[in-house]
């Protein structure tokens, strides 16, 4: 009997433990029912909302404030219209719009942005500013569908569902839509200084399960001064590529003077040795050879998901040591210091990694043609573990030695080296992980780090929660941005459940 009693006690404890673990990873009945209601009731309405939001080309314009940009003004008017229809309150702070539900002083912030990166219309099956639901069935394709207009629509219909269910909110829900996230954080930083912010916040501008660390964004800039080349020797007269700094460029072009059929044949044979992810096109007219490279664009925070045309084209030309005329200097520099790697391992001592945040990445993203020089912008994403001062010193050392060894006319311009961000104390992390596990079936989900930088770092107790799944390519900033219909619906379910859990 004694053995039986001990066994009974052990079995009871085990059963309670299993029950508690199960409950810890299951959302409340109220949250689940509201999430199911949102999907059943508002899926098509959410798609219609997104179709209206993507119509506006909310790219930043040089010299024009977002508050004066007609596209931004029209976009905000559409947001207000939709918020009014849904019965949500709307406040316009200029660069920032707040859409809210509830009246409590305790608040939950949902952080997004309404501006987008540029798009090249010729690379899209339809206009990037028209929601394309037919070119690739199952996908919603347009600029902003994943970054960040899709999440905005999702958040509004999650709030609408909560309103429909008359759920008493102990915390007010506030959706923040910032209009210059891709270009200028200063107005948001000023707003943060002047206003009381929600006590807990989630940014829906990154990845699942929960992002608690972000690498620091940086731009390294170098100018390669143009020089006259001999009219008799083969030389590179032009080298270009890239569109904007936070995109891995899929296009690059080189023009070679005094070329001949032998050079053409040599380069064409070398081109065949690369895998199918990079394609080269050759055109020889007289003694001028033009070579274009086509790779795959991606967000520069995830260079491994793209194929960078700039270093691949430089590598194609690496068997020749080119004249230091500017364009040739640039190609030599890329081959010597960057190569086809992603982590800066050829760039002196700058490469390093953090056990949680991963390695620094180093990606040439934009080549700017100026009258007297060619400017190369290199995007870096750096983890914790090395100071900006140390990194800057290591970069300068590389340039000084390379200039001397190659007798190259290169100027190191001002660099921007941003700081990494780590959030270790957010009280709602476990709730977010529970919701994610419940609706995805992915158990034992853990916080992650990303290469991108979100507005999480400006808000108290902020972590990022979606909209991209852990093993999926993030398509924001690419020339093929989309969100699948399946993911769009799943996001609605999870965001609705999270809002209920955090605010009820």
C-alpha positions as CSV (number, residue, x, y, z in Angstrom):
1,X,0.0,0.0,0.0
2,X,2.9,2.3,0.8
3,X,4.4,1.8,-2.6
4,X,1.1,2.4,-4.2
5,X,0.6,5.7,-2.3
6,X,4.0,7.0,-3.4
7,X,3.3,6.0,-7.0
8,X,-0.1,7.7,-6.9
9,X,1.5,10.9,-5.6
10,X,4.2,10.8,-8.3
11,X,1.6,10.2,-11.0
12,X,-0.6,13.1,-9.7
13,X,2.4,15.5,-9.6
14,X,3.4,14.4,-13.1
15,X,-0.2,14.9,-14.4
16,X,-0.3,18.4,-12.8
17,X,3.1,19.3,-14.3
18,X,2.0,18.2,-17.8
19,X,-1.3,20.1,-17.4
20,X,0.5,23.3,-16.3
21,X,3.0,23.0,-19.2
22,X,0.1,22.6,-21.6
23,X,-1.8,25.6,-20.2
24,X,1.4,27.7,-20.4
25,X,1.5,27.1,-24.1
26,X,-2.1,27.5,-24.9
27,X,-3.9,30.8,-25.4
28,X,-7.0,31.7,-23.5
29,X,-10.4,30.6,-24.8
30,X,-11.4,34.2,-25.2
31,X,-8.3,35.0,-27.3
32,X,-8.8,31.9,-29.4
33,X,-12.5,32.5,-30.1
34,X,-11.8,36.2,-31.1
35,X,-8.9,35.1,-33.4
36,X,-11.2,32.6,-35.1
37,X,-13.9,35.2,-35.4
38,X,-11.4,37.6,-37.0
39,X,-10.4,35.1,-39.7
40,X,-13.9,34.0,-40.4
41,X,-15.4,37.5,-40.6
42,X,-12.7,39.8,-41.9
43,X,-10.2,37.9,-44.2
44,X,-11.5,39.4,-47.4
45,X,-12.0,42.8,-45.9
46,X,-8.3,42.7,-44.8
47,X,-7.3,42.0,-48.4
48,X,-9.4,44.9,-49.6
49,X,-7.9,47.2,-47.1
50,X,-4.4,46.2,-48.2
51,X,-5.3,46.8,-51.9
52,X,-6.2,50.4,-51.0
53,X,-3.0,51.0,-48.9
54,X,-0.5,49.7,-51.5
55,X,-1.8,52.1,-54.2
56,X,0.2,55.0,-52.6
57,X,3.9,55.2,-53.5
58,X,5.0,56.3,-50.0
59,X,8.7,56.4,-50.9
60,X,10.6,59.3,-49.3
61,X,11.5,62.1,-51.6
62,X,14.7,64.0,-51.2
63,X,14.1,67.5,-49.8
64,X,10.4,66.8,-49.2
65,X,9.1,66.2,-45.7
66,X,6.7,63.3,-45.2
67,X,4.1,65.9,-44.0
68,X,4.4,67.7,-47.4
69,X,4.6,64.6,-49.6
70,X,1.3,64.2,-51.5
71,X,1.5,60.4,-51.6
72,X,2.0,60.3,-47.8
73,X,-0.8,62.7,-47.2
74,X,-3.2,60.7,-49.4
75,X,-2.1,57.5,-47.7
76,X,-2.8,58.9,-44.3
77,X,-6.2,60.1,-45.5
78,X,-6.9,56.5,-46.6
79,X,-5.8,55.2,-43.1
80,X,-8.2,57.7,-41.4
81,X,-11.0,56.6,-43.7
82,X,-10.5,53.0,-42.9
83,X,-10.1,53.6,-39.1
84,X,-13.4,55.6,-39.1
85,X,-15.2,52.8,-40.9
86,X,-13.9,50.3,-38.3
87,X,-14.8,52.5,-35.4
88,X,-11.2,53.1,-34.3
89,X,-10.0,56.5,-33.1
90,X,-7.4,58.2,-35.2
91,X,-4.8,60.9,-34.3
92,X,-2.5,62.5,-36.8
93,X,0.8,63.7,-35.3
94,X,2.4,64.7,-38.7
95,X,5.0,62.1,-39.2
96,X,3.2,59.6,-37.0
97,X,-0.4,58.4,-36.9
98,X,-1.9,56.6,-33.9
99,X,-5.0,54.4,-34.4
100,X,-6.5,53.3,-31.1
101,X,-9.1,51.2,-29.3
102,X,-10.0,51.7,-25.7
103,X,-9.5,54.4,-23.0
104,X,-7.3,53.0,-20.3
105,X,-4.1,54.8,-19.3
106,X,-2.3,51.5,-19.4
107,X,-1.5,50.8,-23.1
108,X,-0.2,48.2,-25.5
109,X,1.6,49.7,-28.5
110,X,1.7,48.0,-31.9
111,X,4.5,49.6,-34.0
112,X,4.5,49.7,-37.8
113,X,5.4,52.1,-40.6
114,X,3.6,53.3,-43.7
115,X,6.5,54.4,-45.9
116,X,8.2,51.9,-48.3
117,X,11.4,51.5,-50.3
118,X,11.6,52.2,-54.0
119,X,10.6,49.7,-56.6
120,X,11.5,49.2,-60.3
121,X,8.2,48.8,-62.1
122,X,9.7,46.9,-65.0
123,X,10.7,44.1,-62.7
124,X,7.1,43.4,-61.6
125,X,4.4,41.4,-63.4
126,X,2.0,44.3,-62.6
127,X,2.5,47.7,-61.1
128,X,4.2,47.4,-57.7
129,X,1.5,49.8,-56.5
130,X,-1.4,47.5,-57.4
131,X,-2.2,44.5,-55.3
132,X,-1.5,41.5,-57.6
133,X,-3.5,38.4,-56.6
134,X,-3.5,36.6,-59.9
135,X,0.1,36.4,-61.3
136,X,1.1,33.9,-58.7
137,X,-2.0,32.4,-57.1
138,X,-1.8,32.3,-53.3
139,X,0.4,35.3,-53.1
140,X,-0.4,39.0,-52.5
141,X,2.2,40.9,-54.5
142,X,2.9,44.6,-54.2
143,X,5.3,47.0,-52.6
144,X,4.5,47.1,-48.9
145,X,2.6,43.8,-48.6
146,X,5.1,42.5,-46.1
147,X,6.9,45.7,-45.1
148,X,4.7,47.2,-43.6
149,X,1.2,47.9,-45.1
150,X,0.1,44.2,-44.8
151,X,0.8,44.3,-41.1
152,X,-1.1,47.6,-40.8
153,X,-4.2,46.1,-42.3
154,X,-3.9,43.0,-40.2
155,X,-3.6,45.0,-37.0
156,X,-6.6,47.2,-37.8
157,X,-8.8,44.2,-38.4
158,X,-7.6,42.5,-35.2
159,X,-8.6,45.6,-33.3
160,X,-12.0,45.6,-35.1
161,X,-12.6,42.0,-34.1
162,X,-11.9,42.8,-30.5
163,X,-14.3,45.8,-30.7
164,X,-17.0,43.6,-32.2
165,X,-16.7,41.1,-29.4
166,X,-17.1,43.9,-26.8
167,X,-14.1,42.6,-24.9
168,X,-13.5,44.8,-21.9
169,X,-9.9,46.1,-22.2
170,X,-7.8,46.8,-19.2
171,X,-5.2,48.3,-21.6
172,X,-5.8,50.5,-24.5
173,X,-4.5,49.3,-27.9
174,X,-2.6,51.8,-30.0
175,X,-1.4,51.1,-33.5
176,X,1.6,53.4,-34.4
177,X,2.1,54.1,-38.1
178,X,5.3,56.1,-38.7
179,X,5.9,57.6,-42.1
180,X,9.7,57.8,-42.4
181,X,11.0,54.5,-40.9
182,X,13.0,53.8,-44.1
183,X,14.6,57.2,-44.3
184,X,14.6,59.4,-41.2
185,X,14.1,58.4,-37.6
186,X,14.6,61.9,-36.2
187,X,10.9,62.9,-36.1
188,X,10.0,59.7,-34.3
189,X,12.8,60.2,-31.9
190,X,11.5,63.6,-31.1
191,X,8.0,62.3,-30.7
192,X,9.3,59.7,-28.2
193,X,11.0,62.4,-26.2
194,X,7.9,64.6,-26.0
195,X,5.1,61.9,-25.4
196,X,4.3,59.3,-22.9
197,X,4.5,55.9,-24.6
198,X,2.7,52.6,-24.0
199,X,4.2,50.5,-21.2
200,X,4.6,47.4,-23.4
201,X,5.1,47.3,-27.2
202,X,5.4,44.9,-30.1
203,X,6.8,45.8,-33.5
204,X,5.2,43.9,-36.4
205,X,8.0,44.7,-38.8
206,X,10.3,41.7,-38.6
207,X,10.2,38.0,-38.0
208,X,8.7,35.4,-35.7
209,X,8.8,33.9,-33.1
210,X,10.0,36.9,-31.1
211,X,12.9,39.2,-31.9
212,X,14.8,40.3,-28.9
213,X,18.0,41.4,-30.6
214,X,18.8,43.4,-33.7
215,X,22.2,44.1,-35.4
216,X,23.3,47.6,-35.8
217,X,22.8,49.2,-39.3
218,X,25.8,50.8,-40.9
219,X,27.1,52.3,-44.1
220,X,30.7,52.5,-45.1
221,X,31.5,55.0,-47.9
222,X,34.6,55.2,-50.2
223,X,35.3,57.4,-53.2
224,X,37.4,56.2,-56.1
225,X,38.8,59.2,-57.9
226,X,38.6,59.1,-61.7
227,X,41.8,59.2,-63.7
228,X,42.5,59.2,-67.5
229,X,43.3,55.7,-69.0
230,X,45.6,54.8,-71.8
231,X,43.7,54.7,-75.1
232,X,45.7,51.6,-76.1
233,X,45.3,49.3,-73.1
234,X,42.2,47.4,-72.1
235,X,40.4,49.2,-69.2
236,X,37.1,49.4,-67.4
237,X,35.5,52.7,-68.3
238,X,32.3,52.2,-66.2
239,X,31.2,50.0,-63.4
240,X,27.8,50.4,-61.7
241,X,25.1,48.7,-59.7
242,X,22.7,48.9,-56.9
243,X,19.5,50.9,-56.2
244,X,19.3,51.7,-52.5
245,X,21.3,51.0,-49.4
246,X,19.1,48.4,-47.7
247,X,18.7,46.2,-50.7
248,X,21.0,43.5,-52.0
249,X,21.3,44.6,-55.6
250,X,20.4,42.2,-58.4
251,X,21.8,44.4,-61.2
252,X,25.3,45.4,-62.1
253,X,27.0,46.6,-65.3
254,X,30.6,46.9,-66.5
255,X,31.9,48.5,-69.7
256,X,35.3,47.5,-71.0
257,X,37.2,49.5,-73.6
258,X,39.7,48.1,-76.2
259,X,38.2,44.6,-75.7
260,X,38.5,41.9,-78.3
261,X,37.1,38.5,-79.1
262,X,39.7,36.7,-77.0
263,X,38.7,38.6,-73.9
264,X,35.0,38.1,-74.7
265,X,35.5,34.3,-75.0
266,X,37.6,34.1,-71.9
267,X,35.0,35.9,-69.8
268,X,32.1,33.9,-71.3
269,X,33.9,30.7,-70.4
270,X,34.4,31.9,-66.8
271,X,30.8,32.9,-66.6
272,X,29.8,29.3,-67.1
273,X,31.6,28.2,-63.9
274,X,29.2,30.1,-61.7
275,X,26.0,28.5,-60.5
276,X,22.6,29.3,-62.0
277,X,21.8,32.0,-59.4
278,X,23.9,34.6,-61.3
279,X,23.5,35.3,-65.0
280,X,25.7,37.4,-67.2
281,X,25.0,39.0,-70.6
282,X,27.7,40.0,-73.0
283,X,27.6,42.5,-75.8
284,X,30.6,43.4,-77.9
285,X,30.3,46.4,-80.2
286,X,33.5,47.3,-82.0
287,X,36.1,47.3,-79.2
288,X,33.6,48.0,-76.4
289,X,32.4,45.1,-74.3
290,X,29.4,45.6,-72.1
291,X,28.6,43.0,-69.4
292,X,25.5,43.0,-67.3
293,X,25.0,40.7,-64.3
294,X,21.6,39.7,-62.9
295,X,21.3,38.2,-59.4
296,X,18.5,38.3,-56.9
297,X,17.5,41.2,-54.7
298,X,16.9,40.9,-51.0
299,X,16.8,42.9,-47.8
300,X,20.3,43.8,-47.0
301,X,19.8,42.5,-43.4
302,X,19.6,39.0,-44.9
303,X,22.2,39.0,-47.7
304,X,22.2,35.2,-47.7
305,X,18.7,35.3,-49.2
306,X,19.9,37.3,-52.2
307,X,22.6,37.1,-54.9
308,X,24.6,40.4,-55.0
309,X,25.4,41.3,-58.6
310,X,28.1,43.8,-57.7
311,X,30.7,41.4,-56.2
312,X,29.8,38.6,-58.7
313,X,30.5,40.9,-61.7
314,X,33.7,42.1,-60.0
315,X,34.8,38.5,-59.5
316,X,34.1,37.7,-63.1
317,X,36.7,40.4,-63.9
318,X,39.2,39.4,-61.2
319,X,41.7,37.6,-63.4
320,X,42.9,41.0,-64.6
321,X,44.6,43.7,-62.5
322,X,42.8,46.7,-63.8
323,X,44.1,50.2,-64.4
324,X,43.6,52.5,-61.4
325,X,41.3,54.9,-63.3
326,X,38.4,54.9,-60.8
327,X,36.2,52.2,-62.2
328,X,39.1,49.8,-62.4
329,X,40.3,50.8,-58.9
330,X,36.8,50.0,-57.6
331,X,36.8,46.5,-59.1
332,X,40.2,45.8,-57.7
333,X,39.1,47.0,-54.3
334,X,36.0,44.8,-54.2
335,X,37.9,41.7,-55.3
336,X,40.7,42.3,-52.7
337,X,38.6,43.3,-49.7
338,X,35.1,41.9,-50.2
339,X,35.0,39.1,-52.6
340,X,31.9,36.7,-52.7
341,X,31.8,36.2,-48.9
342,X,29.1,37.9,-46.8
343,X,31.0,38.4,-43.5
344,X,33.9,40.7,-44.3
345,X,36.5,38.1,-43.8
346,X,38.8,39.6,-46.5
347,X,38.3,43.1,-45.1
348,X,41.3,43.2,-42.7
349,X,40.3,42.3,-39.1
350,X,36.7,43.6,-39.2
351,X,35.0,40.2,-39.3
352,X,33.5,39.0,-36.0
353,X,30.4,37.3,-34.6
354,X,28.3,36.9,-31.5
355,X,27.0,33.6,-30.3
356,X,23.4,34.8,-30.2
357,X,23.3,37.5,-32.9
358,X,25.5,35.8,-35.4
359,X,28.2,37.3,-37.7
360,X,28.6,40.8,-39.0
361,X,27.6,41.0,-42.6
362,X,29.3,43.2,-45.2
363,X,27.5,43.9,-48.5
364,X,28.2,46.4,-51.3
365,X,24.8,47.8,-52.1
366,X,25.1,51.0,-54.1
367,X,27.6,52.5,-56.5
368,X,27.1,56.2,-57.2
369,X,28.5,57.9,-60.3
370,X,29.8,61.4,-59.5
371,X,31.6,63.8,-61.8
372,X,35.1,63.3,-60.4
373,X,34.7,60.0,-58.5
374,X,32.8,56.8,-58.1
375,X,31.3,56.3,-54.6
376,X,30.9,52.8,-53.2
377,X,28.4,52.3,-50.3
378,X,28.8,49.1,-48.3
379,X,26.0,48.1,-45.9
380,X,27.1,46.4,-42.7
381,X,25.0,44.8,-40.0
382,X,27.0,44.4,-36.8
383,X,26.2,42.3,-33.7
384,X,27.3,43.1,-30.1
385,X,30.9,42.3,-29.2
386,X,33.0,45.1,-30.8
387,X,32.8,48.8,-30.3
388,X,32.1,51.3,-33.2
389,X,35.4,52.9,-32.4
390,X,37.3,49.7,-32.8
391,X,35.5,48.8,-36.0
392,X,36.1,52.3,-37.5
393,X,39.8,52.0,-36.7
394,X,40.1,48.6,-38.3
395,X,38.4,49.9,-41.5
396,X,40.7,52.9,-41.7
397,X,43.7,50.6,-41.3
398,X,42.6,48.5,-44.2
399,X,42.1,51.5,-46.5
400,X,45.5,53.1,-45.6
401,X,47.4,49.8,-46.3
402,X,45.5,49.1,-49.5
403,X,46.0,52.6,-50.9
404,X,49.7,52.4,-50.2
405,X,50.1,48.9,-51.6
406,X,48.2,49.7,-54.8
407,X,49.1,53.3,-55.3
408,X,45.3,53.9,-55.5
409,X,43.6,57.3,-55.4
410,X,40.8,56.4,-52.9
411,X,39.2,58.6,-50.3
412,X,37.6,57.2,-47.1
413,X,34.3,59.2,-46.6
414,X,32.2,59.5,-43.5
415,X,30.9,56.2,-42.2
416,X,27.7,55.6,-40.2
417,X,28.1,52.7,-37.7
418,X,24.9,52.1,-35.8
419,X,24.6,50.3,-32.5
420,X,23.1,46.8,-32.0
421,X,20.0,46.5,-29.9
422,X,19.2,43.9,-27.3
423,X,16.0,43.6,-25.3
424,X,16.2,41.2,-22.5
425,X,13.5,42.3,-20.1
426,X,10.2,42.5,-22.1
427,X,7.5,41.1,-19.8
428,X,5.3,39.8,-22.6
429,X,7.9,37.7,-24.4
430,X,6.5,34.5,-23.0
431,X,2.9,35.4,-24.1
432,X,4.0,36.0,-27.6
433,X,5.9,32.7,-27.8
434,X,2.8,30.9,-26.5
435,X,0.6,32.4,-29.1
436,X,3.1,31.6,-31.8
437,X,3.5,28.0,-30.7
438,X,-0.3,27.5,-30.4
439,X,-1.1,28.6,-33.9
440,X,1.9,27.3,-35.8
441,X,2.5,24.0,-34.0
442,X,6.1,24.9,-33.6
443,X,7.0,23.9,-30.0
444,X,9.7,25.2,-27.8
445,X,10.0,28.4,-29.8
446,X,12.7,30.7,-28.6
447,X,13.6,34.4,-29.0
448,X,15.8,35.2,-32.0
449,X,18.1,37.9,-33.3
450,X,17.8,39.5,-36.8
451,X,20.1,41.6,-39.0
452,X,17.5,44.3,-39.5
453,X,16.8,47.3,-37.3
454,X,13.2,48.2,-36.3
455,X,11.7,51.0,-34.3
456,X,11.6,48.6,-31.3
457,X,14.7,50.2,-30.0
458,X,12.8,53.5,-29.5
459,X,9.9,52.1,-27.4
460,X,9.9,50.7,-23.9
461,X,9.7,46.9,-23.4
462,X,9.5,46.5,-27.2
463,X,10.1,43.2,-29.1
464,X,9.3,42.3,-32.7
465,X,6.6,39.7,-33.5
466,X,6.3,38.8,-37.2
467,X,5.1,39.1,-39.9
468,X,7.7,36.8,-41.5
469,X,8.0,33.1,-40.5
470,X,11.4,32.0,-39.2
471,X,12.5,29.9,-42.2
472,X,11.0,32.0,-45.0
473,X,12.8,34.6,-47.1
474,X,11.9,38.1,-46.1
475,X,10.7,39.8,-49.3
476,X,10.4,43.4,-48.1
477,X,12.9,45.6,-50.0
478,X,13.2,43.0,-52.8
479,X,11.8,43.5,-56.4
480,X,9.3,40.7,-55.7
481,X,7.7,41.6,-52.4
482,X,4.7,39.5,-51.4
483,X,3.0,37.9,-48.5
484,X,1.2,34.6,-49.0
485,X,-2.5,34.5,-48.4
486,X,-1.9,31.7,-45.9
487,X,0.5,33.8,-43.9
488,X,-1.7,36.9,-44.1
489,X,-4.5,34.9,-42.5
490,X,-2.2,33.3,-39.9
491,X,-0.9,36.8,-38.9
492,X,-4.5,38.0,-38.4
493,X,-5.1,35.1,-36.1
494,X,-2.0,35.5,-34.1
495,X,-2.1,39.3,-33.8
496,X,-5.7,39.2,-32.7
497,X,-4.9,36.6,-30.0
498,X,-1.9,38.5,-28.8
499,X,-3.9,41.8,-28.5
500,X,-6.5,40.0,-26.5
501,X,-4.0,38.3,-24.2
502,X,-2.1,41.6,-23.6
503,X,-5.0,43.9,-23.2
504,X,-7.9,42.0,-21.6
